Amino acid sequence: MIEKMKKFSDYIKKSTGTNSEEVQGVLKGRFKVMKSDDEKMLAFGWASVSMRVDGEMIEDWQRDIVEPEDLENAAYEFVLLYREGGEMHERGGAAVLIESVVFTEEKMRAMGIPAGTLPIGWWIGFKVLDKDVWEKVKDGTYQMFSIEGEAERVTVEDENSL
C-alpha cells in the first residue's frame, strides 16, 4: 500500500476563527528577515516559531498553533520535496533554500546551546535568484519570510479554561 505523501500544510493545526483568511483555509505567518548578504543575494531568518524561549506556545495572527514536532516534520518535508521560494505567494522561482534547521530542545542541548537562548522554531536561508525580488528585500519592501498552507481546523482546548 502506498501512503499519501504529506504536504507542509498537513502539519498545521488550526484553532477555530472567523476572519476571511481562516474561512478560506489560507495560513500566512510572517517572520522578519534577520540577516542578508547584499553581494551574494542571501537572506536568513525564522520561517516559523512554535515556542518562545520561555516555553510559551505561540499562536499566530490567524490564531493557529504549530506543535514543535509537527513543525519539524513539515520542515523536513519542505526541504525534501520543495526548497523553492516564491514572491508573495503569487509565483515561484524567486529563491532557493540553502539553509534549514529546526531548533528543538534536544538539538539545542546536543549543540551546547543553553536552554532559554533560542525559541523552538525553523531557521531558514534562501539564495534569491530574482534581482527584482532582491531589490525589494534590500529596500525593505520584503522584510519577512511568509509561509502559506492549507489545513483542516482542529479545535485546541485552552489549558486555562480547564
N, C-alpha and C positions, 0 to 999 in steps of 0.2 A: 504494500500500500504506500502510495506517495503522499507525504504530508505537505499540506499547503504552506508555502514559504510566507512568513510574516513580514509585513511592512513596518517601517518606523512607527507609523500611526497606530498600528495594532497594540503597541505597548503603552499608549497614553490612556490614563484613567481620567475620566471627566466627571465633575460633580454636576448637579442639575443647575440650570441657569436660564435666563430669559433674553440675553442680548442677541441681536440678529446674527452675529458670527457664530454663536453657540448653536443656534437653531439650524444653521446651515451646515454644522459639523466641521467648521474650519477652525483650526487652532493656530494661533500665532504667538510665539514667545520671542521677545526681543532682548538681546544681550549685547552690551556695549563692546565695540572693538577695543581691546586693551592695548594692543601693540601693533604697529605696522612698520614695514620697511619700504620706504619710497622707491629705492633703486631696484629692489627685487620684486616689487608688487606683491608683498606678503602681508597678510592680516591675521591676527590671532585674538582669541577671546573665548568666553564661555558660550557654548551652544545652548546649554540648558543646565540649570542647577536644581537639584532635588531638595537639598537640606542645607540650611545655613550652618556656619561654623559652631553655633550654639546648640545644634541638634534640632532646631525647629524646621518642620516640613514647610516647603514653600508652596503657596497657592498663587498661580499666575494671574494675569489680567483677566482671563476668562474663568477664573475660579477653578482651574484644573490643577491636579496634583500628579506628578510622575514619581513613583516609588523608585528608590535608588537602584534596585535590581532590574526593574523594567527599563530605566534609563540606560543602564549598562548594556542590556541585551539589545535595545534599539540602536545604540551607538555602534555595536558590533555589526549588526545587520546593515546599517548605513555604510559603514566602511567596506564591508564585504561586497555589497551589491551596487552602490551608487557612487559615492565620492564626488559627485558633481555639485557645484554651487551655481545658483541661478541669480537672477536680478529681480527683486521684488515679487517673487513667486509668479512671474509672468513668462520668463524664458530661461532655459538652461544654458550651459556652456560658458558662463561668465567666469567661473573659477573651478579649481580642482583642489580637493582635500590633500594636504601634505602632512598634517599632524593631527593626532587624535588620541586623547587619553581620558578615561573616565576615572576621576579620583574618588575611590571608595575608601572607607575606613581601613580595610585590610591592605590595600595598595599603599596608602599613606604610611601605615605602620611599617610595611616592608621597605619603604624608601627612607624611613627615618624622619618623616615629616611629623612634627608633634601634633597631637590631637588639638582641634580648635584653631588650626592655622588656615586651612583651606575649607571651602564648602564641599559637600559631596555633589559633584557635577561633572559635566562633559566639556573639556577644554579642546578647542579645535584651532587649526591653522589652515588658511587657504592661500594658494597661489592664484592671484587674479589674472585672468588671461585677456580680459577685455579692457582696453585702455580707457574707454569712456567710463566704464564702471569704476576703474581705479581712480580716475579723476574725482568721481563722486565720493569715494572713500576719503581721499586726501582733503577735499574741500569741506567735508563734514556732512554732506548730503546723506551718505550712508554711514551712520555711526555705530550700528549694531548688527549682529547676526540675527536672523529671524528664521525660526523653524516653523514648519507647517505640516499638518497632517489631519487625518480624519479618524475619528474613533467613536465607539458607542459609549454614551454616558453611563457611568456606573456611580450610583449614589454612595458616598462615603460617609459613615457615621462620624459625627463630631464627638471626639472623646470628652469635650467639655460639657456636652449635653446629656451624658450618662448619669 
